[in-house]
Amino acid sequence: MRILLFMATNIAVLVLVSLVFSLLGLEGILSANGVDLNLTSLLVFCALFGFTGSLASLLLSKYMAKRGTGTYIVEAPRNRDEQWLLDTVKSLSQEAGIGMPEVGIFPSDAANAFATGWNRNDALVAVSTGLMRRFEEREVRAVLAHEIGHVANGDMITLTLIQGVMNTFVLFFARIIGHTVDRVVFKTERGYGLGYYAVTMAAQIVLGILASMIIMWFSRYREYRADAAGAQLAGSGNMIAALQRLKVEQGLPDELPGELTAFGIRSGGRSGLASLFSSHPPLDDRILALGHR
């Protein structure tokens, strides 16, 4: 159902943008200035590339997460800790109204956890060996509740949708800028000159940076939502205690692969301009937000 919603939303975005272009007469304006460009065809072309990559990443997310972190999937518990982990995830999943995720443990001394998967009933929730070793059970349960919150909120597919939209518009507007400069400034009449490729690449870099800021803003927003879900499932005091423990351990390196950083729980917020590119808010802000619930 979520994949169908994903595809329907993508189509709706394309139709809406095409309609806006038609109403504003952008193709006519470009044509009057010597720019021969079919905006609708270009938009569809960019959407195919922009969304295909995002959707493929979503569908392969569990496989890549297991491979990238060396996660061991707990199927037949070998000890009390693994049995407790399975039982806790099962209980939280039932309370959140989602299917039982795969449960894993990945080797890392840093206290961390992540959730991923292409839908809420086929997800993966994994915790690090460092978190299992040093955190109290109530704190581990709160961290698991946070990750279950991500799954129940559909954060993986929503982030994928936003990434696809941003990819599409970065490709689209970079090519419009490159094409316009090539025709108007460099006076290329047929095909594309060197100016088109240079300007398109530069525009793609600049627009990509702006798109990253939007994606990271949503990533920070969903962390607050997952914290709230964790507080509801495991108790506000336990969720705050888990975040405070994560704050104490901030000095340890984050060993999650880059593509999973946004899905981990412990990434620290940055300060200043760098905060615009941070996938997580500062832990102090997250704790404060829970204290005001």
Secondary structure, DSSP 8 states (H G I E B T S, - for coil): -HHHHHHHHHHHHHHHHHHHHHHHTHHHHHHHTT----HHHHHHHHHHHHHHHHHHHHHTHHHHHHHHHT-EE-SS--SHHHHHHHHHHHHHHHHHT----EEEEE--SS--EEEEESSTTSEEEEEEHHHHHHS-HHHHHHHHHHHHHHHHTTHHHHHHHHHHHHHHHHHHHHHHHHHHHHHHTS---SS--HHHHHHHHHHHHHHHHHHHHHHHHHHHHHHHHHHHHHHHHH-HHHHHHHHHHHHHTTTS---S-GGGGGGBS------GGGGGG-SS--HHHHHHHHHT-
